[in-house]
Amino acid sequence: MTGAGRRTVLIEADGGSRGNPGSAAYGAVLKDAVTGEVLAEDGTTIGFATNNVAEYSGLIAGLRLAAEFTPDAKVEVRMDSKLVVEQMAGRWKIKHPDMRVLADEALALAPAGTVYTWVPREQNGHADRLANEALDGVRSGVTAAIEPAVVRVADSAGDGAGDGIADEPESLVEELESPAATPVAPPGMGSPTTLVLVRHGVTPHTTGRKFSGGLGGDNPALSAEGRAQITEAAEWLTELRDHISVVVSSPVRRTRESAEIIAAKLGLPVEEEPGFAEMEFGDWDGMTFTEVGEKDKAGLEAWFADMAASPPGGESFLTVQARVLEALARLLKKHAGKTVVVVSHVTPIKTLVAHAVDAPLESLFRMELSPAAVSVLSFYEDLATGEQKGSMRFFNALPAGRRTLLDTGRW
């Protein structure tokens, strides 16, 4: 049987790197969109690469399966990589040269009208399983339930280094313990400096959905709920006690209190970095979005539309980005090659994430970050140029008792 007559097919694709970068593989599944019948599968290792390279390689492999077995069908691609989906859909720019090459290869293979859909990780288990089977040496290459409609020209492969977004870990130790805590650097790159980013726990402003800025505004303390959230996160971080060298905190009251709870659990000192303070909201501080919309609708609309716009007496996103990246440079110099806990706020953490994955600053509006959530970035220095290149290990992870938002597949 061939794929002739199938009008629409689904490609489910994934990729992973054990170490990020490290040993990598992809998985790709070709299915009939109407019946769900599996038409072909591919699970193949690609050597030493990052998560993003592996994910792009899975996409390319899936598109090759569609071209080989169902060349006349319309295609929908489903992946749990937000970065790959947004870049292929044209909503995010592709700045990294390695990603650009892989994206161009995928675009050349994709039929006109290909649809790219992000799905939660749990809905992409088939492709993930194939990638892990390849890494475990259980399988390699293509298996098919139907005959190819065209001659297979070449197997999909990928190589190189890029910015990584890792899957949510089963535990922090699994994600960050050896070799991931000290991953092997790509050729020409220095040892990584890893940032374990923790958002502060909730305050009365958080639960009241009020603007709550940096040092210039009203700075409420953590609520009892916020202290409980941070204590739970701190207990989770104790798994990594042997890896972490210092806790770095924004000097704002709620982050300083959060950092002190974490540092006490880890038995580590706290350093302050003012560059990681929250955005200054000026006249909006302490107000809800509804209140700001009623009193300053034009200003709020401008703030959402222009990254250079700022609240009256406050900061713009571009201003915050500049000081956050200056703080990052100081941290990377002072703690080079170490693992550091950074306790900060929504805007600085999202800014660091966007920077690490080369996403536009506007992507901050498409990220959601829970109170006391943990995100992990690693930065590698290019030994030839001195440039720091980022890699996301995971984003918005919560201890087991607070994973409900992640379980909905929000990101």
ZIDA-V516053 format. One record per backbone hydrogen bond with DSSP energy under -1.0 kcal/mol. NH is the residue of the N-H (numbers start at 1). CO is the residue of the C=O. Records with the same first field share a line. If there is no record, write none. Layout:
NH=CO ; CO
This chain:
6=3
9=74
10=31
11=76
12=29
13=78
14=27
16=25
18=23
19=17
22=49
24=47
25=16
26=44
27=14
28=42
29=12
30=40
31=10
32=37
33=8
36=32
39=30
40=30
41=143
42=28
43=141
44=26
46=24
49=22
54=50
55=51
56=52
57=53
58=54
59=55
60=56
61=57
62=58
63=59
64=60
65=61
66=62
67=63
68=64
69=65
70=66
73=70
74=7
76=9
77=115
78=11
79=117
85=81
86=82
87=83
88=84
89=85
91=86
92=86
100=96
101=97
102=98
103=99
104=100
105=101
106=102
107=103
108=104
109=105
110=106
114=111
115=75
117=77
119=79
123=120
124=121
128=124
129=125
130=126
131=127
132=128
133=129
134=130
135=131
136=132
137=134
138=133
141=43
143=41
145=39
147=1
149=68
150=68
175=171
176=172
177=173
180=177
189=186
190=381
193=379
194=338
195=377
196=340
197=375
198=342
199=373
200=344
207=203
208=204
209=206
210=205
211=287
223=202
227=223
228=224
229=225
230=226
231=227
232=228
233=229
234=230
235=231
236=232
237=233
238=234
239=236
240=237
241=238
243=240
244=240
245=339
247=269
248=341
249=271
250=343
256=252
257=253
258=254
259=255
260=256
261=257
262=258
263=259
264=260
265=261
266=262
267=263
268=263
271=247
273=249
276=273
277=274
283=312
284=281
285=282
286=211
287=284
292=288
293=289
294=290
295=291
296=292
300=296
301=297
302=298
303=299
304=300
305=301
306=302
309=306
314=311
315=280
318=307
320=316
321=317
322=318
323=319
324=320
325=321
326=322
327=323
328=324
329=325
330=326
331=327
332=328
333=329
334=330
335=331
338=335
340=194
341=246
342=196
343=248
344=198
349=345
350=346
351=347
352=348
353=349
354=350
355=351
356=352
357=353
359=354
363=360
364=361
365=362
366=363
367=364
372=200
373=370
374=397
375=197
376=394
377=195
378=391
379=193
380=389
382=387
383=188
386=382
389=380
391=378
392=164
393=376
394=376
397=374
402=399
403=400
407=403
409=406
410=405
